[in-house]
């Protein structure tokens, strides 16, 4: 199990003590939690409110982030719930589930895909053309493919909408050969600026909602974030490991 953040664990213990005195959450508790969130972040988007693995505590997805509230809305915790016996990060599992549904919004028509003929694994990669590690990863794209890993790119220009990196992504998307244009751009080739209807802003918003903070951000088919740049052989080992775990 990963090292437990001491602050998060302390908060979880306090929350558990509060929860012990709570009854099963009900409709009134939803209202209390919504009011609490509104008082903290007036414009927050509440995606869902549901029971959590901790009795008397609600799991709340706010702007794509998982947090927990006591049923009366008086105590908030930001951190992970751990299944000690199973050595599982329950919160990260939930985040992965949310990521899968989010990533499904971006179908193949929104991706630039580099894949072998018969992929063993597929990863979704949020990329920035001007990111050094993104460029390093793409320099090794043939190696990923040779190992049976399909790499499916979505754009996440870290400087934001309207930035130079954003415009480069639009140019790549609007090129006749997107794969070649992406490879050229990541190699430092200055492409003639182009414009057309494109999904770059939608990609950026999706990445922000899924918690992408840096690039490359690599996710497997089950929504597990594998980190940033991972060398080809190490990525294959990690994907094989996760695939074996999902079968158990």
Steps between C-alpha positions, in 0.01 A plus 500: 500500500621851432605714794193645661499876528498572872265795469251303292512209744443726799206657323360158418516395865322816610239447232454137601435605860239748381348240269455252782232723644323544166212302363488377142520803264169605350345772280533764771871427520536566128354845558735563793804401297392707200455801728843444652666479161318810381625690804859399420497521120184677377547405133609140557353232276378205708521195277369246749429428867501138615575278798869438559667185638506675838163475682329835549729674254411622153722487194462819299639560153555873456637633172632150433674473839410243768453637853313379808246663730346400827130448438413823682727699268711630789825314434689483170799282424725516195712187477484128436309224673709183529383143538766387747435126473482509121782754470296700251459870448121514474497865399742446213288208381202732494697766314599241241134408447413865448789539255374209287162665453671831426742354250214329319381849404805529276446234236747392232390789281652741757833321533824478306591133524829319457430129527641162398286271289390291798538705821546320828432816699369849426580816693349845481762774519422868561786677322644847448706563187748721688543263798851352515396161638212485250754539224723236654208258522408559137860443388450145630155447349627220274631313805165526679328365190754218458418390855128486414401831659264729311543867589191715456564871532272772631626857527564682826685826424609588852512873435127491432254593231634756254866439588773435246496130594124498450537651152764239411258225603230652279744512209586133546134406517418697187782343298427249225725242671454549872744228602780647289416853611511396866834327451640803319372745762644293784831496312507880500388554142316831460172418325301753301216612724165345415149528636189284474228356728694307763465326840804658670305712748275203583810285557644764731179527700475121525857475626436770759190316619694175531768664710776528241757738642801423283592331176531240379218354708460130422188295580426135435166365380377468861563867576812440710750783469841349427691820556675723252773379268566128555761324281351242261612183677398631843161606367443151357589342835260731682219435252553125521492522880176698504338267246588199719359672809173584325448131420525402869 
